[in-house]
Amino acid sequence: MINSFFSRFTPKEAKFFPLFKQLAEVAVEASDLLIECTKTEVHEQHASYYKKIKDWERQGDILSHKIFDDLNLSFITPFDREDIHQLAMHMDDVIDGINSSAKRIALYKPKILPESAVQLAMLIKEDAVSLSRITDELDSIKSNAEVVKAYCKELHDIENRADDVYDFFVMKLFEEEKDSRELIKLKEILYEMEKTTDMAEYVGKIVRTIIVKYA
């Protein structure tokens, strides 16, 4: 049974909101570590940062699975079950993207990461902060629709900036990098980082869909 009226929430249903908030906090913590990972040139530290990010990624999996389990057990939900499922799944995808970016850095062991990698990591952190702000407002999305829309627009704008960073990086890479193996390594790493901003923007699209339905 689908309940589209926020005023009819039961206490049990409110459990989804702190779980989404925790997912966003995991993304913030992991993105902080990714920034540090891109700033160091020591391969051993890359591996260490990846391990720490992987621990956060596992925590994200636990939280998303908890949301899925609670969804199956809940009779009345804050908004469409499919929307809850999609929101949890794609927020977890953002965390997975951070983990995958760090994994590539640790495994590929590039000679040196370009400044563009740091820039993309910082944009991913901006994404995570915007997701955190969105989850702060989920339980009052009906009354704060315009605020949440603004945060969703932030995700869109960040993705556009990430596209610019990545495109400029690729242009310079093919002009300046003579080592084909290094070229492939760097392109793969930064592509994964740019793709993570795409995932965050998609979360914003899901939230905007929820706003259209319920706000």
N, C-alpha and C positions, 0 to 999 in steps of 0.2 A: 504494500500500500504506500502510495506516494503522498506525502504531506507537503504542500507548498507554502504553508503559512508559518512563519517563524514564531509567531506568538503562541503557537500550540506545541512548542517544544516540551518534552518532558526532561527532567534532570538527566536521565540516562543518555539522551541524545547529545547532550553538550560535550560528551567525552570525545567526539570527533575533533573539536576545535583545539584543545590542547595537544592532540596528536599531530595535527597539521602544524601547529606552532613549533613543536619539537622537531619536526622534519625540516622546517626552515632554519632552525637553530643549528642543526647538523650541517646544512649547506653553508651557513656562515662560518662555522668552525673549520670545515674542510677547505673552503675557499681561502681562508687566512693562511692555512698551511701550504696551499698551492702557490700563493704569492711568494712565500719564503722559499719554496722549492725552486721557483723560477729565478730567484735572485742569487742562489748559490751556484758556484762552478765546481763544487766538490761532488764527485759521483757518489761517494759513500753517503753523503747527506741527502742526495736525491732519493736513494733507497730508503733512508730513514724517514724522510717526509712521506714517501709513498706508503710505508707501513702504517704511519699514523693516520693518513687519509683513509687507508683501507679499513682501519678500525672504525672510523666514523661512517664509512660506507656500509659496513655491516650493521651499525646501529640504525642507519636509514632503512635498511631492509627489514629489520625487526619492527620498526614503527609502521612502515607501509603494510606489512603483513598483519599487524595488529589492527590497522584500519580495515583491511579486507575482512578479517575475522569478525570484527565488531559489526561490520556492515551486514554480514550474513545472519547475525544474531539479533539485529535491531528490527523492530516492527515498523516504527515510524522514524524517518530520517530527516535531517535538516533541509536537504534538497535531494534531487534525484539520485538514486543509488548509482546510476551510471556516471553522473557528474562527480560524485564523491570518489568513485573508483578511478576515474580519469585524472582527477586532481592529485590523488595520492600517487598514482603510477607515474605521472609526469614530473611531480616534484622529486620523486625518487630517481627519475632519469637524470635530473640535473646533478644530483649527488653522484650518480654513476658516471656522469660525464667528467666531473672533477677527478674522480678516482681513476678513470681511464686515461685522462691527460697526465696525471702523475705517474701512472704505470708506464706510459710510453717514454717519459723522460728517464725513468729509472732503468728501463730495459734497453733503450736505444743508446744511452750514454753519449749524447751529442758533445762535440768538442766544446762548444759554448752556445748557450741559449741567447738569442737576440733580445733586444729591448722590447720587441713586439710581443714576446712571450710574457714578459712582466705586465705589459699593458693589457693583454687579454686576461691574464689572471686577475688583475685589478677590476676589470669590467665584470668578470664572473662574480667577484665579491660584491660589486654593486647590485648585480642580479639577486644574489642571496639576501642582501639587505632589503631590497624591494619585496622579495617573497616574504620575508619576516614581517614587514609592515602590512602586507596583504593579509597574512594569517592573523595579525592582531585585530583585524576588522571583520573577519569572517562571521563571527557570531552576531554582528550588528550590520550586516551588509545591506539590509533594506534601508536603514537610516543613513548609512555612510556610503552610498553607491558612488557618488561623485569622487570621493576621496579614493576609493578603491580603483575606480577607473583611471585616476591620475597615476597610481602606482603601476597599473597595467601598461599605461603609456610609457612609463619609465623603462619597463622591460623591452618594449618595442624600440625605443630610442637607443638603449644600450646595445641591442642586437645590431642596429644600423651602424653604430660606432665600431662595433667589433668587426663587422664586414669591411669597413674602411681600413682598419688596422691590418686585417688579414690580407686584403687585396694588395695593399702597399707592400707588405712583407713578401708576398709571393713575387711581385714584380722585381723587387730588389734581389730576392733569392736567386732567380733565374739569370739575373744580370751579373751577379757578383760571385756566387758559389761555384767553384770549379770541381769540387769533389762530389761526384754523383751520389755516393752513399750518404754523405752528410746532407745533401740537398733533400734526399728522400726522407731521412730521419726528421729533419726540421719541418718539412712540409706536413708530415704525418702528425707530429706533435701539435703544431699550431692549428691544423685543421680540426683536430679533436677538441681543442680549446674553443675555437670559433663555433663549432657545432654545439657545444654546451650552452652558449648564449642563445642559440636557436631553440634549444629545449626550454630554457627559461621563458623565452618569449611565448612559447606555446602554452605554458602554464597560464600566462596572462590572458590568452585567448579563451581558455577554459573558464577562467574566472569571469570574464566579460559575458560569456554565455550564461553563467549562473545569474549574473546581475540582470540580464534581459528576462530571464524566467521568473525571478523572485523579487526583484527590487522595483 
